[in-house]
Amino acid sequence: MSTPQPPANGLNDHARKWLEKLPPEAQPKVLLEQFPRILNRISSLWRHPDELMEYLDELLVDTRGGRAGFPMAIATELVNIKDYYEMNLHPDSKAYLWDPRRREEKGDLEFDRGDKDEKEKDKKS
């Protein structure tokens, strides 16, 4: 007996149930229409935080070079899913680059140094 395969161009049952459980602000609409296979994969990784974060990072960051990337609406929905997941369900999962929690852990980031330099100049004057 073979394992049932997801529909070639649609959302599988597991992903459909997962999607229904998401709060409205986290439910992707454009992804559902254009890339249901991505939602199938996200739903299958939902209970595996590190693997899900790695998959979402692979979708959002071009590590191979020369890729056009997703349209802004798709990228935004992916980021919304990632934010919802990390901030509400798995706050201890691997932090991503723009996560505000990294700022607290790491201290000053490169883009913060301008403000710090200005404060130091004010102290010296």
C-alpha positions in Angstrom: 0.0 0.0 0.0 1.5 3.4 -1.0 1.4 6.6 1.0 -1.2 9.1 -0.2 0.5 11.9 -2.1 -0.6 15.6 -1.9 -2.5 17.0 -4.9 0.0 18.1 -7.5 -1.2 21.7 -7.7 -3.2 22.1 -4.5 -3.3 22.2 -0.8 -3.2 18.8 1.0 -5.5 18.0 3.8 -2.9 18.5 6.5 -2.1 21.9 5.2 -5.8 22.8 4.9 -6.3 21.9 8.6 -3.2 23.8 9.6 -4.3 26.9 7.7 -7.7 26.9 9.4 -6.0 27.0 12.8 -3.9 30.1 12.1 -5.2 33.4 13.2 -6.6 35.6 10.4 -3.6 38.0 10.5 -1.2 35.1 9.9 -3.2 33.3 7.2 -1.5 33.6 3.8 -3.8 34.4 0.9 -1.5 35.0 -2.1 0.7 32.0 -1.2 -2.4 29.9 -1.1 -3.4 30.9 -4.6 0.1 30.9 -6.2 2.3 28.4 -4.2 0.1 25.9 -2.3 3.1 23.5 -2.4 5.0 25.9 -0.1 2.1 25.8 2.4 2.1 22.0 2.2 5.8 22.0 3.2 5.4 24.7 5.9 2.5 22.8 7.5 4.6 19.5 7.5 7.4 21.3 9.3 5.2 23.3 11.8 6.1 21.1 14.7 9.9 21.2 13.9 11.0 24.7 14.8 14.6 24.6 13.6 13.7 22.9 10.3 10.9 25.3 9.7 13.1 28.3 10.3 15.7 26.9 8.0 13.2 26.3 5.2 11.7 29.8 5.6 15.2 31.3 5.5 15.9 29.4 2.3 12.8 30.8 0.7 13.5 34.4 1.8 17.3 34.6 1.3 19.0 33.9 -2.0 22.0 31.7 -1.0 22.5 30.4 -4.6 22.9 33.8 -6.3 21.1 35.2 -9.3 17.6 34.3 -8.2 14.8 36.8 -8.8 13.1 36.1 -5.5 9.4 36.1 -4.7 7.1 39.0 -5.4 6.7 41.4 -2.4 3.2 40.0 -1.5 4.6 36.5 -1.3 7.7 37.5 0.7 5.5 39.5 3.1 3.3 36.6 3.8 6.3 34.3 4.4 7.7 36.9 6.8 4.3 37.2 8.5 4.2 33.4 9.0 7.7 33.4 10.3 7.0 36.3 12.7 3.9 34.7 14.0 5.6 31.4 14.5 8.6 32.8 16.3 7.0 35.4 18.4 3.9 33.5 19.5 4.6 29.7 19.2 8.4 29.2 19.5 10.0 32.3 21.0 13.1 30.2 21.8 13.7 29.0 18.2 16.7 30.2 16.1 16.4 34.0 15.7 16.6 35.5 12.3 18.7 38.5 11.3 16.0 41.2 11.8 14.6 39.7 15.0 14.6 42.5 17.7 15.6 39.9 20.3 19.0 39.6 18.6 19.6 43.3 19.4 19.2 42.6 23.1 21.5 39.5 23.0 24.2 40.9 20.8 24.3 44.5 21.9 25.2 47.1 19.3 24.7 46.1 15.7 26.5 47.8 12.8 23.6 50.0 11.9 23.4 51.2 15.6 27.0 52.4 15.7 26.2 55.8 14.2 23.9 56.6 17.2 26.5 55.3 19.6 29.3 57.4 18.0 27.2 60.5 18.3 26.5 59.9 22.0 30.2 59.4 22.7 31.0 62.6 20.8 28.4 64.5 23.0 30.0 63.1 26.2 33.5 64.3 25.1 32.4 67.8 24.2 
